Amino acid sequence: MRLGLAGGGSDVSPYSDIYGGAILNATIDMYAYASLEIGKATGVEKGLKLELRAADLEASLSHVIEDLEPLPIYGKLNLHKGVFNRILRDYRKLLEPHLLTQLLLG
């Protein structure tokens, strides 16, 4: 995992072209895994179950998704929710057909 300690962005054009740039980074021996699986939510008429897990924190959180709206960022596992929201924002057009089919047809 790369950690930016100082000068972040000063090595990127056009700033670095005009002013030069320097950064200080460090790496640590850490890693993260993520997977996204679509599954039917149990106990509700329609919707998909989204389960967020942090094995290192021994924490999990489940959401039932009935539409393709971002998750609210409050409570626990906010980083996980933020990543899901970013995936939704950046890849919505790729996800919509599959997710909407699952939502409508179960």
Secondary structure, 3 states (H helix, E strand, C coil): CEEEEECCCCCCCCHHHHHCCCCEEEECCCCCCCCCCCEECCCCCCCEEEEEEECCCCEEEEEEECCCCCCCCCCCCHHHHHHHHHHHHHHHHHHHHHHHHHHHHC
